[in-house]
């Protein structure tokens, strides 16, 4: 925030901020949750709209399209290259290698050109929205404008990698917890708190980045130790069907003060880290006790059945889910779907409807009525633009091909979270 000549506060968007926010928006163009929280939505005047993510998507993609050079411009011209990089890399979600091959560039050269393309797009947006931003500032001269970077927006911007970066392997709770307790030892000694641990002998490996789990536990234990001074904190865990449940609880001395703002901030941070890691964190406070339950997906154990006649598509989805909580089983033969469902008990089914010798829409109806699969959410994944038809026939979600990893995992996460809440 800076002061204007008349002493009023105005929101200043620097060139560096604009490029940073725009780069984040481009990288999360198909993630409505992160896109809607991007600070760029504030500066473009759409943050307060219920469809903020779709509006920001529209603004960015239309700005990209406005950079398309007129007919007759050489495809080797710089303007054409800038447009094609933005189109292929971000709108069509090609990989860097695919874009480099398409344009005949090395990866190093492409990265330099991507920076120039984002700069050109930022300039177009600043030019296009300059008047709107000035009018917005003028309307707010009589009061204090809200900060564009709320705590949530900053957290999402800084920690977006938790959703983007594949896991290298499972995280082991026992090892992570041991490291956390070592870090918390001075604090528990200072507050005279004894920490009791009860872990079962065989917990599954967890589908969460170890740094995220460590920070969630640090935040929860910091609150527990502050509130349970002179008492005990209990940590327990138990395996569930495709998850593990970790509980942290502590007793509060009679007449103890309510949670401080610092403790509330710690709990909010733990909750947001859990959400970004596809976990669930439940909190409960009573007169003398407080507990937190963190439900964490097990690594590569959540079964997903994919029915698609295209072997390349099955291989692509296998790559997309490598290092996640999902265990994909694919078949090119729709007639094998029910035998596989009986064998693996899938929790989500992904169905292509354009298959030779099989009517995918008819198969969707059979899946919706068969006792083995009538309770299983189905994602229709097809090249056809028929979302409304798919949902009307009982599909739980729809993805139009070509499929990006971010879109595919986001839909799986949403349906898996719904299944988890239904089993609570």
WOHU-V416949 format. One record per pair of residues at least 24 apart in sequence whose ideal C-beta (glycine too) atoms are under 6 Angstrom apart, sorted by the first residue. I is the first residue (numbers start at 0). J is the second residue. Records with the same first field share a line. If there is no record, write none. Layout:
I = J / J
This chain:
7 = 140
8 = 143
9 = 136
10 = 144 / 147
12 = 42
17 = 121
18 = 117 / 121
21 = 121
22 = 117
23 = 156
24 = 59
25 = 89
28 = 89
29 = 403 / 405 / 406
30 = 405 / 409
33 = 155 / 159
36 = 152 / 155
38 = 147 / 148 / 152
41 = 147
43 = 128
44 = 131 / 135
60 = 90
62 = 120 / 123 / 124
81 = 116 / 119
84 = 112 / 113 / 116
85 = 116
92 = 403
154 = 271
158 = 275
161 = 208 / 211 / 275 / 276
162 = 275
165 = 322
166 = 322
169 = 204 / 205 / 298
170 = 205 / 207 / 209 / 212
172 = 202
175 = 209 / 212 / 213
179 = 213 / 216 / 217
183 = 220
186 = 224
187 = 224
190 = 224 / 228
191 = 229
192 = 224 / 227 / 232
193 = 231
194 = 232
195 = 231 / 233
196 = 234
197 = 235
198 = 236
202 = 238 / 243
203 = 238 / 243 / 297
204 = 298
205 = 295 / 298
206 = 296 / 298 / 324
207 = 276 / 295
211 = 272 / 276
214 = 272
215 = 269 / 272 / 273
218 = 265 / 268 / 269
219 = 247 / 269 / 291
221 = 265
222 = 262 / 265
223 = 247 / 249
225 = 262
226 = 251
241 = 297 / 300 / 301
242 = 294 / 296 / 297
243 = 295
244 = 294
245 = 293
246 = 292
247 = 291
248 = 290
249 = 289
250 = 287 / 288
251 = 287
277 = 412
296 = 324
299 = 326
300 = 326
301 = 325 / 346 / 415
302 = 326 / 343 / 345 / 346
303 = 327 / 345 / 347
304 = 328 / 339 / 345 / 348
305 = 329 / 349
306 = 330 / 333 / 336 / 350
307 = 351
308 = 354
319 = 404 / 407
325 = 411
333 = 357 / 362
337 = 371
340 = 371 / 372
341 = 371
345 = 375
346 = 418
347 = 376 / 414
348 = 375 / 377
349 = 378 / 380
350 = 377 / 379
351 = 380 / 381
352 = 381
353 = 381
363 = 392
367 = 393
376 = 414
378 = 410
